[in-house]
Amino acid sequence: MNILKNLGHIAQNVRAFLSRGLGGQSNFSRLVRRHRRIFSMLLCGGVALLSFFCAFVIRFEFSSLDGTSVPWINWFVKTSGLVLLVRLTFFQIFNLHKATWRYAGTPDVFPVFASVLISSIFLVPAVLFVWDGFFPRSILAIDTMLCFLLLGAARFSFRILDDLMVGIGASHQEKVLVVGAGAAGNLTVRAMLTRGLVEYWPVGLVDDDPHKKGTTIQGVPVYGPIKNIVDVAQKTKAQAIVLALPTANSSDFYKAIGHCKKTGLPLKTTPDLNQILRSSNVVTRVTDFRLEDLLHRRPIRSDVPEIQEFLLSRRVLVTGAAGSIGSELCRQIVEQGTERLICVDKDENGLFRLEHELKHICGDTDLTFFLGDIKSELRMGEVFENYRPEVVFHAAAYKHVPVLQHHPTEAILNNVGGTRNIAELANQHGVSHFVLISTDKAVNPTSVMGATKRIAERVVRSCNQRSATKFNIIRFGNVLGSAGSVVELWLKQIRNGHPVTVTHPDIERFFMTIPEAVHLVLYSATMGAGGDTFILDMGKPMKIAKLARQMISLSGLTPDVDVNIEYTGLRPGEKLYEELWTDQEKPKTTSHPGILIAPGEDSLSTELSGEIPILLNAANQNDRNACWEGLLTLVPTFQGRTNGEAHLPPDQASESTAS
């Protein structure tokens, strides 16, 4: 045992020494980085001379004389300068000095091969001209092959040594099983075997694909199926499990997590599984698995040409920029090469946090952060006047259904009045595209929130009828992981040992992750012709009680044993089942499988357009009776309880409504 310990210490010392020499922070290492181009070209030039010299040695069978007993060294000396000049010229043309040697891969082979081959083609007439045609042509053929092999070996030697150093002392790393032997699993293992995730050592992969069982990835064996992971974990003496299942559907993902929990090992994941498939290079970080990671549905691409073309070099305004949807809109927009992003919100702290985050990822995008309330026409006019946005995403809104039941005047002023302000300013300043973020609660609404959002939709459609601006609406259901979402509440309840609260055993909701919803919002904006309502495909609605039970189970607890579920009853304005469109809208499919489109209908008629100022005036006067009358007039499908019964849930109030 002492011998093994000593060998382990020696291995660590060797690794540390080589790490400092090869890629650490030594003076020589810093000097090489500072003058990377010079050192790279010196090394390439040295390889070129070495291969040329070796070509002579091989050609003349390790003799210092040619066939006529004349030293061939004269040929080498007189020609080597020309060879070096031509080689270095083409090495420069193909940018060999720019490649990072530590991460050398197959894409680096082509420029090496092309530079050697093309420089050899130029060397043939040049050398024959210098020697007046009297020169062994086979020397150049041998030199071409040797130069390519030696240069390739030199470039890959650093990576090979780097990989070997990671393996030294692997017994001191945390042994992990990687669940998923696809592209994401391959990238995760590769990162662990290089310097991406040196604190982990892969001892196996687990996958349900029977064709992968018994194979290896990066030298790591693949086991299966996932249901046998308990046995695999014992066999490999794994200490943790890393999830690499970014393309798994929700059902398979839940099953895999359930099997993993039986091992009793800590679960880990990358911060965002979607990011794995965005890059073919490396996975940079692994964190503890969180229940929030269950919200994953499908990978989100950031390199969609339609979105890039739509946003490239444009000035984009996002209202409600500090909110859950607004902030994700800002993150995805800055990735598209937008000229300027104007972030508007009345939340000072949220805007501060967003500014701090975006400045680290904005690239060439100019960022503007504007503190202001959409209800202020004067303040919002200043934004449009000073920054002249070309595209507007209107995400600012009050959203909590029970809260707004008790504060209808504020809901009207913000969701209706604020939307009218932004839409009218967009029309006045010649904005190209205006996108309203709406909600499924606007369909046959039973709440003040839903009714105000329905009026906001009608306001936007009416603006489209008299404007050159393309006004469109994007409607979707609940987004998991947003501020104040049910998942956030449940996590707190589970961690504090409290019962998990569900309003009704039969209540269902459509769910979508925030990144997925925002991606589809951006794509929908590229298709809008004006006056359309785009409806995001939310999949099948999910019972809230089932989701709660899954979250309790995946916390390592047993529903109704360790954690009880309490049914609290429907809240004011809350439906049992949400709808994404009305019977009149009849949505159709689009070119994108995740987006439906409903033709523009239900805009404000001429006689009803005058009701908007009346409604807003009633809200400003805090006249609740007039507010309820206005909501019922403008939204005939409004099924909510009004006035004195507004505090009651829809299924508990009497059929009569106070006026």
C-alpha positions as CSV (number, residue, x, y, z in Angstrom):
1,M,0.0,0.0,0.0
2,N,2.9,2.4,0.8
3,I,4.4,1.7,-2.6
4,L,1.1,2.5,-4.3
5,K,0.8,5.7,-2.3
6,N,4.3,6.7,-3.2
7,L,3.6,6.0,-6.8
8,G,0.5,8.2,-6.6
9,H,2.5,11.1,-5.1
10,I,5.2,10.7,-7.8
11,A,2.5,10.7,-10.5
12,Q,1.0,13.9,-9.1
13,N,4.4,15.6,-8.9
14,V,5.2,14.6,-12.5
15,R,1.9,15.9,-13.6
16,A,2.3,19.2,-11.8
17,F,5.8,19.6,-13.2
18,L,4.7,18.9,-16.8
19,S,1.6,21.0,-16.4
20,R,3.7,24.0,-15.4
21,G,6.0,23.4,-18.2
22,L,3.4,22.7,-20.9
23,G,0.5,24.9,-20.0
24,G,0.9,26.4,-16.6
25,Q,1.8,29.9,-15.5
26,S,5.6,29.6,-15.7
27,N,7.6,32.5,-17.2
28,F,8.4,30.4,-20.3
29,S,4.8,29.5,-20.8
30,R,3.7,33.1,-20.6
31,L,6.5,34.1,-23.0
32,V,5.2,31.5,-25.5
33,R,1.6,32.7,-25.2
34,R,2.7,36.3,-25.7
35,H,4.7,35.5,-28.8
36,R,2.6,32.6,-30.0
37,R,3.0,33.4,-33.7
38,I,6.8,33.6,-33.6
39,F,7.2,30.3,-31.6
40,S,4.7,28.5,-33.8
41,M,6.4,29.5,-37.0
42,L,9.9,28.7,-35.5
43,L,8.6,25.2,-34.6
44,C,7.0,24.7,-38.0
45,G,10.2,25.9,-39.8
46,G,12.2,23.5,-37.7
47,V,9.9,20.6,-38.6
48,A,10.2,21.6,-42.3
49,L,14.0,21.5,-42.2
50,L,14.1,18.2,-40.2
51,S,11.8,16.5,-42.7
52,F,13.8,17.8,-45.6
53,F,17.0,16.5,-44.0
54,C,15.5,13.1,-43.2
55,A,14.3,12.8,-46.8
56,F,17.9,12.9,-47.9
57,V,18.9,10.3,-45.3
58,I,16.1,7.9,-46.3
59,R,16.7,8.5,-50.1
60,F,20.4,7.7,-49.8
61,E,19.9,4.8,-47.3
62,F,21.5,6.5,-44.4
63,S,24.7,7.2,-46.3
64,S,26.5,10.6,-46.5
65,L,27.2,10.0,-50.2
66,D,25.0,9.8,-53.2
67,G,25.4,7.1,-55.9
68,T,28.4,8.8,-57.4
69,S,30.3,9.1,-54.1
70,V,29.5,12.9,-53.9
71,P,28.3,14.2,-50.5
72,W,24.6,15.1,-50.8
73,I,24.9,17.6,-48.0
74,N,25.7,20.3,-50.7
75,W,22.2,19.7,-52.2
76,F,20.6,20.1,-48.8
77,V,22.5,23.2,-47.8
78,K,22.0,25.0,-51.1
79,T,18.3,24.1,-51.2
80,S,17.1,24.2,-47.6
81,G,16.8,28.0,-47.5
82,L,14.4,27.9,-50.5
83,V,12.4,25.0,-49.0
84,L,12.1,26.8,-45.7
85,L,10.9,30.1,-47.4
86,V,8.3,28.3,-49.5
87,R,7.0,26.1,-46.6
88,L,6.7,29.0,-44.1
89,T,4.9,31.1,-46.7
90,F,2.2,28.5,-47.2
91,F,2.1,27.8,-43.4
92,Q,1.3,31.5,-43.0
93,I,-1.3,31.5,-45.8
94,F,-3.1,28.6,-44.1
95,N,-2.9,30.2,-40.6
96,L,-1.1,27.2,-39.0
97,H,0.2,29.7,-36.4
98,K,-3.3,30.5,-35.2
99,A,-4.4,27.0,-34.2
100,T,-4.5,26.1,-30.5
101,W,-2.4,23.0,-30.1
102,R,-3.9,21.9,-26.8
103,Y,-7.3,21.3,-28.5
104,A,-6.0,20.0,-31.9
105,G,-8.6,17.9,-33.6
106,T,-9.5,16.5,-37.0
107,P,-10.4,19.9,-38.4
108,D,-6.8,20.9,-38.0
109,V,-5.6,18.2,-40.3
110,F,-6.8,19.7,-43.5
111,P,-4.8,23.0,-43.3
112,V,-1.6,21.1,-42.4
113,F,-2.1,18.7,-45.4
114,A,-3.1,21.5,-47.8
115,S,-0.1,23.8,-46.8
116,V,2.4,20.9,-47.2
117,L,1.0,19.6,-50.5
118,I,0.7,23.0,-52.2
119,S,4.1,24.2,-51.0
120,S,5.6,21.0,-52.4
121,I,4.0,21.6,-55.8
122,F,5.6,25.1,-55.9
123,L,9.0,23.6,-54.7
124,V,9.3,21.2,-57.6
125,P,10.0,23.8,-60.4
126,A,11.8,26.0,-57.9
127,V,14.3,23.4,-56.9
128,L,14.8,22.1,-60.4
129,F,15.5,25.6,-61.5
130,V,18.1,26.1,-58.8
131,W,19.9,22.9,-59.7
132,D,19.3,23.2,-63.4
133,G,17.2,20.0,-63.5
134,F,19.8,17.9,-61.7
135,F,18.1,17.1,-58.5
136,P,16.7,13.8,-57.1
137,R,12.9,14.3,-57.5
138,S,12.2,11.5,-55.1
139,I,13.6,13.7,-52.3
140,L,10.6,16.1,-52.7
141,A,8.1,13.2,-52.6
142,I,9.6,11.7,-49.5
143,D,9.9,15.2,-47.9
144,T,6.2,15.9,-48.6
145,M,5.1,12.8,-46.7
146,L,7.5,13.3,-43.9
147,C,6.7,17.0,-43.4
148,F,3.0,16.2,-43.2
149,L,3.5,13.4,-40.7
150,L,6.0,15.2,-38.5
151,L,4.0,18.5,-38.5
152,G,0.9,16.6,-37.7
153,A,2.6,14.6,-34.9
154,A,4.1,17.9,-33.5
155,R,0.7,19.5,-33.4
156,F,-1.1,16.5,-31.8
157,S,1.8,15.7,-29.4
158,F,0.8,18.5,-27.0
159,R,-2.8,17.3,-26.8
160,I,-1.7,13.7,-26.4
161,L,0.7,14.7,-23.6
162,D,-2.1,16.8,-22.1
163,D,-4.5,13.9,-22.1
164,L,-1.9,11.6,-20.6
165,M,-1.3,14.0,-17.8
166,V,-5.0,14.0,-16.9
167,G,-4.9,10.2,-16.6
168,I,-1.9,10.4,-14.2
169,G,-3.3,10.2,-10.7
170,A,-6.9,9.4,-11.8
171,S,-7.4,7.5,-8.6
172,H,-7.6,10.9,-6.8
173,Q,-10.5,12.0,-9.0
174,E,-14.2,11.4,-8.4
175,K,-15.4,8.3,-10.4
176,V,-18.5,9.0,-12.3
177,L,-21.0,7.2,-14.5
178,V,-22.3,9.1,-17.5
179,V,-25.9,8.4,-18.4
180,G,-26.3,8.7,-22.2
181,A,-23.9,7.4,-24.8
182,G,-24.9,9.8,-27.5
183,A,-23.2,13.1,-28.7
184,A,-23.7,14.8,-25.4
185,G,-22.2,11.8,-23.5
186,N,-19.2,11.7,-25.9
187,L,-18.5,15.4,-25.3
188,T,-18.9,15.0,-21.5
189,V,-16.4,12.1,-21.4
190,R,-14.0,13.9,-23.7
191,A,-14.1,16.9,-21.3
192,M,-13.3,14.7,-18.4
193,L,-10.4,13.0,-20.2
194,T,-8.9,16.4,-21.1
195,R,-8.6,19.5,-19.0
196,G,-12.3,20.5,-19.2
197,L,-13.4,18.6,-16.1
198,V,-10.3,17.3,-14.5
199,E,-11.9,16.7,-11.1
200,Y,-14.0,13.8,-12.6
201,W,-12.9,10.5,-14.1
202,P,-15.4,8.5,-16.3
203,V,-15.6,4.8,-15.4
204,G,-18.5,4.0,-17.7
205,L,-21.5,5.2,-19.7
206,V,-25.0,3.8,-19.5
207,D,-27.4,3.8,-22.4
208,D,-30.6,2.0,-23.4
209,D,-29.5,1.5,-27.0
210,P,-28.6,-2.3,-27.2
211,H,-26.3,-1.6,-30.2
212,K,-24.1,0.6,-28.0
213,K,-23.8,-1.9,-25.1
214,G,-20.3,-3.5,-25.1
215,T,-18.7,-0.7,-27.1
216,T,-16.4,2.1,-25.9
217,I,-16.4,5.9,-26.2
218,Q,-13.0,7.6,-25.8
219,G,-11.9,4.3,-24.3
220,V,-14.6,4.2,-21.7
221,P,-16.9,1.2,-21.7
222,V,-20.7,1.5,-22.4
223,Y,-23.1,-0.5,-20.3
224,G,-26.8,-0.9,-20.5
225,P,-29.7,-0.6,-20.1
226,I,-30.2,2.3,-17.7
227,K,-32.5,0.3,-15.5
228,N,-29.4,-1.8,-14.5
229,I,-27.5,1.3,-13.3
230,V,-27.5,0.1,-9.7
231,D,-25.5,-3.0,-10.7
232,V,-23.2,-1.0,-13.0
233,A,-22.5,1.6,-10.2
234,Q,-21.5,-1.2,-7.8
235,K,-19.3,-2.9,-10.5
236,T,-17.5,0.3,-11.4
237,K,-17.4,1.7,-7.9
238,A,-18.8,4.9,-9.2
239,Q,-19.1,7.8,-6.8
240,A,-21.5,10.0,-8.7
241,I,-23.7,10.1,-11.8
242,V,-23.6,12.7,-14.6
243,L,-26.7,13.1,-16.8
244,A,-26.1,13.7,-20.5
245,L,-29.6,13.2,-22.0
246,P,-30.4,16.5,-23.7
247,T,-32.6,15.0,-26.4
248,A,-34.6,12.6,-24.2
249,N,-38.3,13.2,-24.1
250,S,-39.9,14.0,-20.7
251,S,-41.1,10.4,-20.1
252,D,-37.7,8.8,-20.7
253,F,-36.0,11.5,-18.7
254,Y,-38.2,11.0,-15.7
255,K,-37.6,7.2,-15.9
256,A,-33.8,7.6,-16.1
257,I,-33.8,9.9,-13.1
258,G,-35.9,7.4,-11.2
259,H,-33.4,4.6,-11.9
260,C,-30.4,6.8,-11.0
261,K,-32.0,7.8,-7.6
262,K,-32.0,4.1,-6.6
263,T,-28.2,4.1,-6.6
264,G,-28.1,6.6,-3.8
265,L,-25.3,8.4,-5.6
266,P,-25.3,12.2,-6.0
267,L,-26.7,13.3,-9.4
268,K,-24.9,15.9,-11.4
269,T,-25.5,17.7,-14.7
270,T,-24.2,20.4,-16.8
271,P,-25.6,23.9,-16.0
272,D,-27.7,23.8,-19.2
273,L,-28.1,20.5,-21.0
274,N,-29.2,22.4,-24.2
275,Q,-25.8,24.1,-24.4
276,I,-24.0,20.7,-24.9
277,L,-25.4,20.4,-28.4
278,R,-24.6,24.0,-29.3
279,S,-20.9,23.2,-29.3
280,S,-18.8,20.4,-30.6
281,N,-15.8,21.3,-28.5
282,V,-16.1,20.7,-24.8
283,V,-18.4,20.6,-21.8
284,T,-17.0,23.2,-19.4
285,R,-18.8,22.6,-16.1
286,V,-20.7,20.0,-14.1
287,T,-23.0,21.0,-11.1
288,D,-25.2,19.1,-8.7
289,F,-28.5,18.0,-10.3
290,R,-31.3,20.3,-9.3
291,L,-35.1,19.7,-9.6
292,E,-35.2,22.7,-11.9
293,D,-33.3,20.6,-14.5
294,L,-36.5,18.5,-14.9
295,L,-38.0,21.4,-16.8
296,H,-35.8,20.4,-19.8
297,R,-37.8,19.5,-22.9
298,R,-35.8,19.8,-26.0
299,P,-32.5,21.4,-27.2
300,I,-32.8,25.0,-28.2
301,R,-30.7,26.1,-31.2
302,S,-29.2,29.6,-31.2
303,D,-27.9,29.5,-34.8
304,V,-31.3,29.6,-36.7
305,P,-30.7,31.6,-39.9
306,E,-34.2,33.0,-40.0
307,I,-33.8,34.5,-36.5
308,Q,-30.3,35.8,-37.2
309,E,-31.4,37.4,-40.4
310,F,-34.4,39.0,-38.7
311,L,-32.4,40.6,-35.9
312,L,-29.1,41.2,-37.5
313,S,-28.0,44.9,-37.3
314,R,-31.4,46.1,-36.0
315,R,-32.4,48.1,-33.0
316,V,-34.6,46.0,-30.7
317,L,-36.7,47.2,-27.8
318,V,-37.8,44.7,-25.0
319,T,-40.3,45.9,-22.4
320,G,-40.4,44.0,-19.1
321,A,-36.8,43.2,-19.8
322,A,-36.0,42.3,-16.2
323,G,-38.8,39.7,-16.0
324,S,-38.5,36.0,-16.6
325,I,-39.5,36.1,-20.3
326,G,-38.0,39.5,-21.0
327,S,-34.6,38.7,-19.6
328,E,-34.4,35.5,-21.6
329,L,-35.5,37.4,-24.7
330,C,-32.6,39.8,-24.1
331,R,-30.1,36.9,-23.7
332,Q,-31.1,35.2,-26.9
333,I,-31.3,38.5,-28.9
334,V,-27.8,39.6,-28.1
335,E,-26.5,36.3,-29.6
336,Q,-27.9,37.2,-33.0
337,G,-25.7,40.2,-33.8
338,T,-28.3,42.9,-33.0
339,E,-27.0,46.5,-33.4
340,R,-28.7,47.8,-30.3
341,L,-30.8,46.3,-27.5
342,I,-32.9,48.6,-25.5
343,C,-34.0,47.0,-22.2
344,V,-37.0,48.8,-20.5
345,D,-38.3,47.9,-17.0
346,K,-39.6,49.6,-13.9
347,D,-37.8,47.1,-11.6
348,E,-34.6,48.9,-10.6
349,N,-33.0,45.9,-9.0
350,G,-33.9,43.6,-11.8
351,L,-32.6,46.0,-14.4
352,F,-29.3,46.3,-12.5
353,R,-28.9,42.5,-12.5
354,L,-29.7,42.2,-16.2
355,E,-27.2,44.9,-17.1
356,H,-24.5,43.1,-15.1
357,E,-25.3,39.8,-16.9
358,L,-25.7,41.1,-20.4
359,K,-22.5,43.1,-20.5
360,H,-20.5,39.9,-20.2
361,I,-22.2,38.2,-23.2
362,C,-23.3,41.1,-25.5
363,G,-20.5,40.9,-28.1
364,D,-20.8,43.8,-30.5
365,T,-24.4,44.8,-29.4
366,D,-24.8,48.2,-27.9
367,L,-26.8,47.9,-24.7
368,T,-29.2,50.5,-23.3
369,F,-31.0,50.1,-20.0
370,F,-34.0,52.4,-19.4
371,L,-35.8,52.6,-16.1
372,G,-39.4,53.5,-16.7
373,D,-43.0,52.4,-16.5
374,I,-45.0,51.5,-19.6
375,K,-48.0,53.3,-18.1
376,S,-46.2,56.6,-18.6
377,E,-46.7,57.8,-22.1
378,L,-44.3,60.6,-21.7
379,R,-41.5,58.4,-20.4
380,M,-42.0,55.7,-23.0
381,G,-42.1,58.4,-25.7
382,E,-38.6,59.4,-24.6
383,V,-37.4,55.8,-25.3
384,F,-38.8,55.8,-28.8
385,E,-37.6,59.3,-29.6
386,N,-34.1,58.8,-28.5
387,Y,-33.4,55.2,-29.6
388,R,-35.7,54.7,-32.6
389,P,-36.3,50.9,-32.2
390,E,-37.1,48.9,-35.3
391,V,-38.4,45.8,-33.5
392,V,-40.4,45.8,-30.3
393,F,-41.1,42.8,-28.0
394,H,-43.7,43.8,-25.5
395,A,-43.3,41.5,-22.6
396,A,-44.2,43.8,-19.7
397,A,-47.4,42.8,-17.9
398,Y,-48.9,42.0,-14.5
399,K,-49.4,38.2,-14.5
400,H,-50.5,36.8,-11.1
401,V,-54.1,35.8,-11.4
402,P,-55.2,35.9,-7.7
403,V,-53.4,39.1,-7.0
404,L,-55.0,41.0,-9.9
405,Q,-58.5,39.8,-8.9
406,H,-58.1,42.1,-5.9
407,H,-56.4,44.9,-7.9
408,P,-58.4,45.2,-11.2
409,T,-57.6,48.9,-11.7
410,E,-53.9,48.3,-11.7
411,A,-54.3,45.3,-14.0
412,I,-56.2,47.5,-16.5
413,L,-53.8,50.5,-16.3
414,N,-50.8,48.2,-16.8
415,N,-51.9,45.5,-19.2
416,V,-54.3,47.6,-21.3
417,G,-53.0,51.1,-20.9
418,G,-49.4,50.2,-21.0
419,T,-49.9,48.0,-24.1
420,R,-51.8,50.8,-25.8
421,N,-49.0,53.3,-25.1
422,I,-46.3,51.1,-26.5
423,A,-48.4,50.1,-29.5
424,E,-49.3,53.7,-30.4
425,L,-45.7,54.8,-30.0
426,A,-44.5,52.0,-32.3
427,N,-47.0,53.1,-34.9
428,Q,-46.0,56.8,-34.6
429,H,-42.2,56.1,-34.9
430,G,-42.4,53.7,-37.8
431,V,-41.4,50.5,-36.0
432,S,-41.1,47.6,-38.4
433,H,-42.4,44.8,-36.2
434,F,-44.3,44.8,-32.9
435,V,-44.8,41.5,-31.0
436,L,-47.1,41.2,-28.0
437,I,-46.4,38.4,-25.6
438,S,-49.8,37.1,-24.6
439,T,-51.2,34.1,-22.6
440,D,-53.6,31.2,-22.8
441,K,-55.5,32.9,-19.9
442,A,-56.8,35.5,-22.5
443,V,-58.9,32.7,-24.1
444,N,-62.4,32.7,-22.7
445,P,-61.0,34.4,-19.6
446,T,-62.3,33.8,-16.0
447,S,-59.8,36.2,-14.4
448,V,-59.1,40.0,-14.5
449,M,-55.6,39.1,-15.7
450,G,-57.0,37.1,-18.7
451,A,-59.6,39.7,-19.6
452,T,-57.0,42.5,-19.6
453,K,-54.7,40.5,-21.8
454,R,-57.6,39.7,-24.2
455,I,-58.2,43.5,-24.5
456,A,-54.5,44.0,-25.1
457,E,-54.7,41.5,-27.9
458,R,-57.6,43.4,-29.5
459,V,-55.8,46.7,-29.1
460,V,-52.8,45.3,-31.0
461,R,-54.9,43.9,-33.8
462,S,-56.7,47.2,-34.2
463,C,-53.4,49.0,-34.5
464,N,-52.3,46.6,-37.2
465,Q,-55.4,47.6,-39.3
466,R,-54.3,51.2,-39.6
467,S,-50.5,51.0,-39.5
468,A,-47.6,50.1,-41.6
469,T,-46.1,48.4,-38.6
470,K,-46.6,44.6,-38.5
471,F,-48.4,44.0,-35.2
472,N,-48.5,40.3,-34.2
473,I,-49.4,38.4,-31.0
474,I,-47.7,35.3,-29.6
475,R,-49.7,33.3,-27.1
476,F,-48.5,30.5,-24.9
477,G,-49.2,28.8,-21.5
478,N,-47.3,28.5,-18.3
479,V,-43.5,28.7,-18.3
480,L,-41.8,26.6,-15.6
481,G,-38.9,28.2,-13.7
482,S,-40.2,31.7,-13.9
483,A,-40.2,34.0,-10.9
484,G,-43.1,33.0,-8.6
485,S,-43.9,29.8,-10.6
486,V,-45.4,26.8,-8.9
487,V,-42.1,24.9,-9.1
488,E,-40.4,27.6,-7.1
489,L,-43.1,27.3,-4.4
490,W,-42.9,23.5,-4.3
491,L,-39.1,23.5,-4.0
492,K,-39.3,25.8,-1.0
493,Q,-42.0,23.7,0.6
494,I,-40.1,20.4,0.0
495,R,-36.9,21.8,1.4
496,N,-38.6,23.2,4.5
497,G,-40.5,19.9,5.1
498,H,-43.9,21.5,4.5
499,P,-46.8,19.8,2.6
500,V,-46.9,20.5,-1.1
501,T,-49.9,22.6,-2.0
502,V,-52.0,21.9,-5.1
503,T,-55.2,23.8,-5.8
504,H,-57.3,21.0,-7.2
505,P,-56.7,17.3,-8.0
506,D,-57.9,17.7,-11.6
507,I,-56.3,21.0,-12.5
508,E,-54.2,20.9,-15.7
509,R,-51.8,23.3,-17.3
510,F,-49.7,23.6,-20.4
511,F,-46.0,23.9,-19.6
512,M,-42.9,25.0,-21.5
513,T,-39.5,26.0,-20.4
514,I,-38.5,29.7,-20.7
515,P,-35.7,29.2,-23.2
516,E,-37.9,27.1,-25.4
517,A,-40.8,29.6,-25.3
518,V,-38.5,32.6,-26.1
519,H,-36.9,30.7,-28.9
520,L,-40.3,30.1,-30.5
521,V,-41.3,33.7,-29.8
522,L,-38.2,34.9,-31.8
523,Y,-39.0,32.5,-34.6
524,S,-42.6,33.5,-34.7
525,A,-41.6,37.1,-35.1
526,T,-39.8,36.3,-38.4
527,M,-43.0,34.9,-39.9
528,G,-45.5,37.6,-38.9
529,A,-47.2,39.3,-41.8
530,G,-49.3,41.5,-39.5
531,G,-52.4,40.9,-37.5
532,D,-51.7,37.3,-36.9
533,T,-51.8,35.3,-33.6
534,F,-49.1,32.7,-33.2
535,I,-49.8,30.0,-30.8
536,L,-46.9,27.9,-29.4
537,D,-47.3,24.2,-29.4
538,M,-47.2,23.4,-25.7
539,G,-47.7,19.7,-26.1
540,K,-50.3,17.9,-23.9
541,P,-51.5,19.6,-20.8
542,M,-50.1,18.1,-17.6
543,K,-51.9,17.5,-14.3
544,I,-50.4,19.7,-11.6
545,A,-50.8,16.9,-9.0
546,K,-48.8,14.5,-11.1
547,L,-46.0,17.0,-11.5
548,A,-46.0,17.6,-7.7
549,R,-45.7,13.9,-7.0
550,Q,-42.8,13.6,-9.5
551,M,-40.9,16.4,-7.8
552,I,-41.4,14.9,-4.4
553,S,-40.1,11.5,-5.6
554,L,-37.1,13.0,-7.3
555,S,-36.2,14.7,-4.1
556,G,-35.6,11.3,-2.7
557,L,-38.9,11.4,-0.7
558,T,-42.2,9.5,-0.9
559,P,-45.4,11.3,-1.7
560,D,-48.1,11.0,0.9
561,V,-45.6,9.4,3.3
562,D,-42.6,11.8,3.7
563,V,-44.4,14.7,2.1
564,N,-48.1,15.2,2.0
565,I,-50.1,16.9,-0.8
566,E,-52.7,19.4,0.3
567,Y,-55.5,20.5,-2.0
568,T,-56.4,24.1,-1.3
569,G,-59.1,24.7,-3.8
570,L,-59.2,26.9,-6.9
571,R,-58.1,30.4,-6.3
572,P,-60.0,33.5,-7.5
573,G,-60.1,33.7,-11.3
574,E,-58.4,30.3,-11.8
575,K,-59.6,27.7,-14.3
576,L,-59.4,24.0,-14.1
577,Y,-58.4,23.7,-17.7
578,E,-56.7,26.3,-19.9
579,E,-57.3,26.8,-23.6
580,L,-54.9,28.1,-26.3
581,W,-57.4,29.3,-28.8
582,T,-61.1,30.0,-29.2
583,D,-63.5,28.1,-31.4
584,Q,-63.5,31.0,-33.9
585,E,-59.7,31.2,-34.3
586,K,-59.1,27.7,-35.9
587,P,-55.3,27.7,-35.9
588,K,-53.3,26.2,-38.8
589,T,-49.8,24.7,-39.0
590,T,-46.8,26.7,-40.1
591,S,-43.4,25.9,-41.5
592,H,-42.2,25.4,-37.9
593,P,-43.6,22.3,-36.1
594,G,-43.8,24.1,-32.8
595,I,-45.8,27.1,-34.0
596,L,-49.5,27.4,-35.0
597,I,-51.1,30.5,-36.6
598,A,-54.6,31.9,-36.2
599,P,-55.8,34.5,-38.7
600,G,-56.2,38.0,-37.3
601,E,-59.8,38.4,-35.9
602,D,-61.5,40.0,-32.9
603,S,-60.0,43.5,-33.3
604,L,-61.8,46.5,-31.8
605,S,-64.6,47.7,-33.8
606,T,-65.1,51.5,-34.3
607,E,-67.9,51.6,-31.8
608,L,-65.9,49.8,-29.2
609,S,-62.6,51.7,-29.7
610,G,-64.1,54.5,-27.6
611,E,-64.6,52.2,-24.7
612,I,-60.8,51.9,-24.1
613,P,-60.4,55.5,-22.8
614,I,-63.6,55.1,-20.7
615,L,-62.1,51.9,-19.2
616,L,-58.7,53.5,-18.5
617,N,-60.4,56.6,-17.0
618,A,-62.5,54.4,-14.7
619,A,-59.2,52.7,-13.6
620,N,-57.5,56.0,-13.0
621,Q,-60.5,57.1,-10.9
622,N,-60.4,53.7,-9.0
623,D,-64.1,53.2,-10.0
624,R,-64.4,49.4,-9.7
625,N,-68.0,49.3,-10.8
626,A,-67.2,51.1,-14.1
627,C,-64.1,48.9,-14.5
628,W,-66.2,45.7,-14.3
629,E,-68.7,47.1,-16.8
630,G,-65.9,48.0,-19.2
631,L,-64.3,44.5,-18.9
632,L,-67.6,42.8,-19.6
633,T,-68.3,45.2,-22.6
634,L,-64.9,44.7,-24.2
635,V,-64.6,41.0,-23.5
636,P,-68.0,39.4,-24.1
637,T,-66.5,35.9,-23.3
638,F,-65.3,37.0,-19.9
639,Q,-66.6,34.4,-17.5
640,G,-65.1,35.7,-14.3
641,R,-66.8,36.9,-11.2
642,T,-67.1,40.6,-10.7
643,N,-67.2,43.1,-7.9
644,G,-68.2,41.5,-4.5
645,E,-67.7,38.0,-5.8
646,A,-64.4,38.6,-7.5
647,H,-62.6,37.1,-4.5
648,L,-64.3,33.8,-5.0
649,P,-63.1,31.0,-7.3
650,P,-65.1,30.4,-10.4
651,D,-66.7,27.1,-9.2
652,Q,-67.7,28.5,-5.8
653,A,-69.4,31.8,-6.7
654,S,-73.0,32.1,-7.4
655,E,-74.2,32.5,-11.0
656,S,-75.2,36.1,-10.4
657,T,-72.7,38.9,-10.7
658,A,-72.9,42.2,-9.0
659,S,-72.8,45.2,-11.2
